[in-house]
Amino acid sequence: QELRPRGLDIKQEELGDLVDKEMAATAAAIETAAARIEEMLSKSRAGDTGVKLEVNERILGSCTGLMQAIHVLVLASKDLQREIVESGRGAASPKEFYAKNSRWTEGLISASKAVGWGATVMVDAADLVVQGKGTFEELMVCSREIAASTAQLVAASKVKADKDSANLCKLQQASRGVTQATASVVASTKAGRSQVEEKDSMDFSSMTLTQIKRQEMDSQVRVLELENQLQKERQKLGELRKKHYELAGVAEGWDEDGEWIP
């Protein structure tokens, strides 16, 4: 009992119920996200034309494909989870199995939450992009975050699985499907950004030599500012990741120096 992870703050008999609830909540979040994307697509088709409509259709279509891939992965994960519990619990009940393997159960719950959260955040980002209020970069980051979350779910699901399990094979295939769908979202977003930037590019044909020189100097200043901001942001990202790993380790029962805390 003393060596159990400090992050486990619920009763053992509740673990089994919580796993089922979180998996169901994740599936519901995916369905809600897919419905929101379809609604955004219909709204765009009704109100947008030209390049804007083309970009929105491409991006939202790839987002729909990603949601479908995640849905398949969640179902495969549930099937594998059920197989693991049935094959490993012996005469014990599922709740007792989850309690006995509390660290594995915690990982499964955390991974499931991350997938549902990632889907919701990505749809919010897509909504802002379609409205012209968000950035393409944010959407790409969100889609990559989903790929990382689904990888976490796969790792948590298969850690106790039989390597020859057919359900494990299905889960791994579903994971590859999510990876491909994520790449599609990133590609469609990059293509959309290029189209918009090309459409909005400035026409220099009517500018005088003096005006062009002024614009050139302003552009050079802006490049230097952005390079400086990029360097600072990369340093910030590195510190955030370092702190993230430290806190994640403490939650699992390790101190910041890597020593186990009973």
Number of C-alpha atoms within 10 A of each C-alpha: 5 7 9 13 18 14 13 16 7 9 8 17 14 13 23 18 13 17 21 13 14 18 22 17 15 25 21 14 21 25 16 16 22 23 14 18 22 16 11 20 21 12 12 19 14 10 9 13 12 7 13 19 17 15 21 25 20 18 27 25 17 21 29 21 19 27 25 17 20 28 21 19 25 25 17 23 27 18 16 25 20 13 16 20 19 15 10 13 16 10 9 12 13 19 19 18 22 23 19 14 15 18 15 16 21 21 16 24 19 17 25 28 18 19 26 25 17 23 27 19 18 22 25 17 23 28 20 16 20 23 13 11 10 15 15 21 14 16 26 21 14 23 28 19 20 26 24 17 22 25 19 18 25 24 15 22 25 21 11 15 18 14 11 8 14 11 22 22 15 18 25 19 15 23 24 16 19 26 21 16 23 26 18 20 25 23 16 23 26 17 16 21 16 13 16 14 11 10 11 9 9 8 7 10 7 8 11 10 9 9 11 14 12 11 14 12 11 11 12 11 11 12 12 11 11 12 11 11 12 12 11 11 12 11 11 12 12 11 11 12 11 11 13 12 12 16 15 14 17 20 14 17 20 18 15 14 9 11 11 13 14 11
